[in-house]
């Protein structure tokens, strides 16, 4: 290479070098590069305390009348009058319907006549045994029994009582106060194998529901329950009265509770049942405080330096809005009264996340 070409290359290189340098020292900065700002999570906290936890078991149930009876006439015959209709409220002993009783009245009169005839024979037998008719009460009981059998008077008295019951059986009366339901027969119908109606007692209903066999230890007699009809907000309180000590093929246990003062509820109504049980001295947090990390339950404690501390927990019990929790000691976790637990703003937290209290 001759000297002229070499001089030309060196000159061009010297001109290009200043354009290849980046910004130096106090030179201008690239505005497209923003400074990193650490994320700060605004959270709410509560102070953990031990308190009574109202544990709840929720199930679906069906109401039934605590006192309910299908009513039949004792006698067969034709109905001549009906004094009620479905929904009628009746008092105990009230007449609901009557049968044609002409045959029963005739039979009663015949029985009365026969009773009177045999009574005279009975007195004749006593006189024949030497007892004064006017003082028959002083006759020994054994003698009276023999005289009654010999004269036919005892059998006639029995027939008369049967005739009285037959006549009374033509009137269907309410065995207890309640409301008429499922009225089956009308005036001029003849009685048969079907009931005339069903009588349902007012004021108290039973609710039957099922619990899982794993929940059996949670249940006990006289335990508080509340029922709420679907589509309504008003609840009715009651107590468990029986627990069937048998698990059915579906792994469930039948439970019955009594609901007094259940005005406005109907026999057969479907309801939501909540069973309450108080667990004392529990660490209680809102459900929002517990989140899932790596398939495990955790909550975050508000720690020193405004940092979120990851705490593994077990939820012991749950109700509609809270958990009773304890530390998962298998994971080395601890949890105590006085700890400040984060209850909101925790969905995206990690262990050691920087947090700030919302009220601050």
HELIX and SHEET records of a PDB file:
HELIX    1   1 UNK A    3  UNK A   17  1                                  15    
HELIX    2   2 UNK A   18  UNK A   20  5                                   3    
HELIX    3   3 UNK A  102  UNK A  128  1                                  27    
HELIX    4   4 UNK A  133  UNK A  138  5                                   6    
HELIX    5   5 UNK A  141  UNK A  151  1                                  11    
HELIX    6   6 UNK A  153  UNK A  168  1                                  16    
HELIX    7   7 UNK A  213  UNK A  218  5                                   6    
HELIX    8   8 UNK A  287  UNK A  289  5                                   3    
HELIX    9   9 UNK A  329  UNK A  331  5                                   3    
SHEET    1   A 3 UNK A 340  UNK A 344  0                                        
SHEET    2   A 3 UNK A  41  UNK A  47 -1                                        
SHEET    3   A 3 UNK A 355  UNK A 357  1                                        
SHEET    1   B10 UNK A 291  UNK A 293  0                                        
SHEET    2   B10 UNK A 296  UNK A 303 -1                                        
SHEET    3   B10 UNK A 307  UNK A 318 -1                                        
SHEET    4   B10 UNK A 322  UNK A 327 -1                                        
SHEET    5   B10 UNK A 270  UNK A 286 -1                                        
SHEET    6   B10 UNK A  50  UNK A  65 -1                                        
SHEET    7   B10 UNK A 204  UNK A 212 -1                                        
SHEET    8   B10 UNK A 252  UNK A 260 -1                                        
SHEET    9   B10 UNK A 235  UNK A 243 -1                                        
SHEET   10   B10 UNK A 224  UNK A 229 -1                                        
SHEET    1   C 4 UNK A  68  UNK A  71  0                                        
SHEET    2   C 4 UNK A 197  UNK A 200 -1                                        
SHEET    3   C 4 UNK A 178  UNK A 181 -1                                        
SHEET    4   C 4 UNK A  89  UNK A  90 -1                                        
SHEET    1   D 3 UNK A  79  UNK A  82  0                                        
SHEET    2   D 3 UNK A  95  UNK A  99 -1                                        
SHEET    3   D 3 UNK A 171  UNK A 173 -1                                        
END                                                                             
